[in-house]
Amino acid sequence: MSGASNQLIPAAKPVIGEDEIEAAVRVLRSGRVVQGPEVAAFEEEFSELVEGRHCVAVNSGTSALHLTLLALGIGPGDEVIVPSFSFAASANAVRLVGADVVFADIEPGSFGLDPAAVEAAITPRTAAVMPVHLYGHPAAMDRLMPLVERHGLAVVEDACQAHAAALNGTPVGAFGTAGTFSFYPTKNMHALEGGMITTADAEVARTLRLLRNQGMEQRYANEIVGANMRMTDVAAAIGRVQLGKLGAWTERRRANAAYLDEHLTGLVTPPVAEGARHVYHQYTVRVEGDRDAVQEQLTAAGVGNAVYYPTPIHRLKPYWEPDQKAGRTWDLPETERAAAEVVSLPVHPSLTEGELERVVAAVNGLGI
């Protein structure tokens, strides 16, 4: 492997190359810049990633979650079961449609919803379950789907970190009633910004297209109340370029993760469930001790790192304060433990062999 450098190795690194720049310029010169042919082509090409499901492009992963819940008719009086160990957008989308968030605990290996905890959280008001494929590892869909089908619930997959992840050969985004993806710059592929919704239900897909475009299919013929959550053609063109590179980037992430698995000592490295295809949006380890000191030492050694997420959603102000007033508490021991222990190390496809060596040397030099 190549030599070391003192330059900080970033924990995540967006890729914007000449191909992406040329795609953006081509669209700008065309004059078709919003909800045009590039968006339609991106939707068609992305559908190949999710077993041919209908795909609806929107302006962000959060919009994808929000519009999906709206399209499914979820709102006031309904409950949606969500993991607290996730980015706040997962729960925010539920609140934005006026439904109630019910938090369930996670499994310690995958960081995904624990099916037993989900079953215990179901009430007569439960309308949907939102499994999050956190860090690129698929949630336990093989055990969640039979459970929710027995109860007649919708499943909204938050696959915003898991492009091309799969479980037992089925890609994420192709299990539930709908799946949602993000194209934020640090994701496994991006469109500068944007999101995608996947569904096998043609009527849901049509409703989503109306919702993203002010309720219109034909101009000025508004059918329902909608919003402007369209994807631009510039974003779609960049997304199409990135989608073409996703396969190679995913294999590079997986190879980088395999190298770290083999060489790291002293930390709990990411387990992978049987049948799971982990795509390593993040390479997340556990530190059983002084995590702050570990992060400081890694940074001093030039290894970028981050904690996703230091505060579970149920402890964030918009959720904690109303729950306290209502006298509601959550028993989420695995969520609390994960928030206290996790650290994500660089695994992105731009890493060089020398940088991987430096990551290993820095971690193994911690003496833990």
Secondary structure, 3 states (H helix, E strand, C coil): CCCCCCCCECCCCCCCCHHHHHHHHHHHHHCCCECCHHHHHHHHHHHHHHCCCEEEEECCHHHHHHHHHHHCCCCCCCEEEEECCCCCHHHHHHHHCCCEEEEECECCCCCCECHHHHHHHCCCCEEEECCECHHHCCCCHHHHHHHHHHHCCEEEEECCCCCCCEECCEECCCCCCEEEEECCCCCCCCCCCCEEEEECCHHHHHHHHHHHECCECCCCCECCCCCECCCEHHHHHHHHHHHHHHHHHHHHHHHHHHHHHHHCCCCECCCCCCCEECCCCCEEEECCCCHHHHHHHHHHCCECCECCCCCCHHHCHHHHHHHHHHCCCCCCHHHHHHHHHEEEECCCCCCCHHHHHHHHHHHHCCCC
